[in-house]
Amino acid sequence: MSEEHGSGPFVTWRGEDTRRGSVLILGLPYFGKMLARRLRERGWEAQYRAHPGRSPEGWARLAPAVARADILYLISSRIERGAPQDWMMRFRKKPVVIHWVGTDALEAVQAAARGPLSRRLVNGATHWVDAPWLADELAPLGIRAEYVALPIPIPSGEPPPLPAEFRVLLYLQEDPEYRQVFDVEALLRLPGALPQAQFTLVPSSAESLKGLIAGPWPQNLATPGYVRDMDALYRDTTVLVRLTTHDGMSFMANEALARARYVVWTFPLEGAIQASGFDAVFAALSGLFERHKAGTLGLNTAGRAATLAAFDPTRVLDELDRRLLALSKR
């Protein structure tokens, strides 16, 4: 077996030349930087650059890098006719990947309702989605997308025990624009409805929630704001609740499951409890709380096993590597 790591040739035991090329990643910084780092581990010349958005000048500055890259990898994209990406497709002949990750798919649907889409982007790019249901959402636009998981940084070590108290972690964005896809009313009713439990809401500040909570502020609700040490917060959590009307694959849900925590989420995920609307979510939480009181609520080992299998870092990166290699040889 002969291997030469880095950006040069990579020869398998079968003698197959799996030479890797260059990938330019544009898009959301969290995803883009992580993906570039992981692809470099496989020998790709992967570089992340900040997305220029709608700026013609920004796209012009990126033009040389876009032209050089063997693969252009867009994590989310505008696809309407006349968008900068549409103009780029007039000149780029090498592969372009668009990886849809959530709200960007909703924005594409809204763009289609306003006017024509770029057929160059719809038909000329390779479309991947980070959650299976997004492919169904994009299909009416003529976009044929395949589910391809993104690497999720999940821990593989033994999970910590559940906290002695029943503790619920709520997730709600602070930006009003992003809150539009959250069931804010149902989420904020939960602490008052289950006063025996302790609730922590991140990353929204208490100030941003003023006027959204009916009645006095619940004494069992903490709002620490932006939390850097999420591992410590997960350790102190029994169940994560994420209530969204539109979503991609939730990294938080999988991070919690990987630590054998319980998850209540609007969307289907093996090992999690799927629920939407206050009544269903409250029923799910109450059921877990009753098991906690009875001393029968153990770690969510089934959820942990499902997430570790579905998002095994080596397997996910193998699949991305295989697909990118195939594209680079077109």
N, C-alpha and C positions, 0 to 999 in steps of 0.2 A: 504494500500500500504506500503510495507516494502522495504527499500533500505539501502544497506551498501556500501558506496563509498570507493574507494581505490583499492588495488590490490586483495582484497578478493572477496567473493561472491557478486553478484548483482542479487537481486530477483525482478522480475517484478510483476505487479499486478495480472498477470495470475498464479503466483506461479512457473514460469519457472526459472530454475537455469541457469543463463547466466554467469557462472564463467569465468573470463578472465585469460589468462596466460601470458607468456613472449614473447616479440617480440624483436629480434635483427635486427636493421636496419643498413645496409651498403650502402654506395653510396655517391651521391653528397651532400655536407654538408648543403647547403641551404635547400634543400628538406628534407634531413634526420633529421636534428635537429628540424625543424618545425613539421614534422610528429610525431616524438617521443614525443614532448611536447603535441601535440593534443591527441595522443592515451593515454597518461598518464591521461589526463582529464577524459577518459572513464574507467579508472581502469586497463588498461593494464600495465604490467611491461615492458615498452618500453624503449629501450636503443639504442642510436646512437653511432656507432664506425666508425672511419675513414676507408675508403676502402683501403685494402692493395695492390690493383692494381695487378701487375704481380709478386709480391714478394713472393716466397715460404716461406721465413722466416716470413713475415707478416701474411700469412695465418696460419702458424704453431702457432704463438702467439695467434691468434684468435680462434684456434681450440676448446679449452674448452668452450668458450662462444657460439660458433656455435653449439656445441653438446648439450648444456644445453637448448638453446632457443626452446620454443614450435613452434615458427614460425620464419624462417629466411626471412627477407624482403630485397631484393636487389633493390635499385633504380638505374637501368641500370646494365648491366652485359655483360661480354664476354661469348660467347656460343660456341666457336670453340672447337673441340675435343682436349684434352690435356691441356686446360686452367685450372687454379687453381679451378675455379668453377666446372669444369667437374670432377676433382678428388674428390672435396668435395661431389659431388652427389653420388659417389661410396659408401660413408659411412653414409651419412645422410638419415634417413628414415622418419623424420618428415617433415611437409610442408615447401616448399620454394616458395616464391613469387618473380617474377621479374616484376618490374614496369618500363616500357619503357617510356622515357620522351623526345625523340627528336633525337639528333645526334647519340645516342646509337643504335637506330634502323637502321640508315644508315650504321653504322659500322658493324652491324650484317649482313646486305645485302652484304657488301664488304667482310666480313669474309667468307660468304658462297661461294662467287666467287673464293676465294683463295683455299678452301679446305673443308673437311667434318666438319659438325657441331656435337656437342655433343648431341646424342639422349637422354641422361639422362636429359639434361637441356631442350631440345626442348619438350620432352614428359613428363618429370617427374616434372617440375616446373609448377606453376600456373602463367599465363602470363596476365598482365594488361597493358593497354596503357593510357597515360594521354590526348591523342587526338584521335578522331575516325579514322582519316586517317592512323595512324600508324598501326592499326590492318590490314588494307589492304596491307600495305607495308611488314608486317611480314608474311602474309599468304602464299606466295610462298615458304617460308623457312620451311613450315610445322608447324609454330607456330600459335596456335589458341589463340588469345588474345581478351580480352574484354575491352571495354572502362570503366575505373574507374577514376573519377576525383580525383585530389589531392586537399587538402585544399588550397585556395588562400586567403591571408589576404586582404580582400576588406572592405572598410569603408561602414558603413550603415547609417551614418548621412546625413543630407541634403547636396547636392553638392554645391560648390561655383559657383558664376556666371562665365561665360566665360570672359577672359581678354578683355580689351577694344581694344587692337591691335590683329590682326590675327597672332597667334603664333603657329609654327609647331615644334613638338619634333621629332627628328630623332634618331633612335637607331642603333649603329654599334659597334660591339665588337672591341677591340684594338688588340687582339691576331690574327696574320695572319692566324693561323690554323682555328680559328672559323670564320674568315671573308670569308672563302671559301663557306659558305652557305648563304652569303648575296649578294644581287644585289648592289654592291658597286657603280658601274658606274651610275645606275639610281638614287640611293639615293643622290649622291653628285652633280648631275645635277640640283636637285630641287631648291636650293637657288638661283642660277643664273637665273633660268627660271621664278621665281616668286619674283622679287626684292621688291615688295610692302609688302611682309610678312617678319616676323622675324623668323629665324630658330635657334634652339638649338640642337646640336648633342652630345649625351652621349653614352658610357663613353670614347670614343676615344679622345686622345689628338690631338691638332693641329699638333704637330710634327709628329705623326704617319700617318697623312693624306697628308704629303708633297709628291708631285708627282702624287697624285691621282685626284686632281682637275684640270681640264683643264682651262688654263687662270689664271687671277689674283684671289686672295682669295676674295670670296663674302663678301661684307661689312655687309650683313644681316645674317651672320652665326657666332654663338658663340659656343665655345667648352670648357665648364667648366671642362671637365674630369669626374672623378668619383664623383657622387653627393650622399651625405648621406641623405639629406632631400628631398626625392622624392615627398612627399605630397606637398611641396611648389612649386616644379617644375610642377607637374600636375595642380595646381591651376593657374599657369601662362601659361597653354597650351590650345590651341583650338583643335588641332588634333595631334594624334600620328601617325607616319608613320613607319612601320616595314616591310622591304622587304627582305624576305628570300626564298631561293630555297628549303630549308628543315627545318622543325620546329616541335616542339611539341606544346602543349598548351601554349600560351604566357601569363605569369602572367602580364606583362606590359600592354598588350592589355586589359585584364580584369580589371586591376587596373584603367586604364584610363576610360573605359566604366562605371565602378562603380561610377566615379566622373562626369558622364554625359558628358565626352569629346568625340570627334569623333575619330575614328580609321580607318586607311587605312592599310590593312594587306593582304599579299599574300594568306592566308588560310581562309577558311570559318568560320565565327563566327557571331552568331546572334547579330545584333545591330551595326556591323562594316561594312565597305565598302571593299569588296574583289576586289583587283586589283593587277596586276603584270606588269612589264615592264614600262619604263618611260612614254610612251604616256598615258596609262590607269591611272597611278598614278597621273600624272600631270593634267589630265582631272578631276579626283576626287577632287584634291586639288583646282583646279580653280573653280569648281562648288561650293564648300564650301566658297571659298573666295568671290565669287560674291554675295552669300547670306549674308555674313558678311558685305560687302559694302552697300548692300541694307537695312541692319538693320533687316533682317528676320531670321538670324541664331540664334536660341535659343539653350538651353541645349539639349543634346542628351538623352532625357528622355526614349526613346524606348530602346536604347542601355543599359542604366543604369538598366532598369527593367529586361531586358533579362539576364544580368550578375548576378544581385542579385538573380534571380530565379534559374539560372543554378548552381551557386556556393554559394548558401546559406550555411554558415558554418555548421549549425546544420544538414542539409540534407546530405551534402557531408560526414561529419563525421559519421552520422548514417549508410550510405552505406558501408563505410570502416569497421566500427565496425561489421556490420552484416556479411560481407564477411569473416572477420578474425575469428569471432566466429565460422562460419561454417567450416572453414579450421581447426581450433583447435580441432574440435570434430571428425575429420576423424580418 
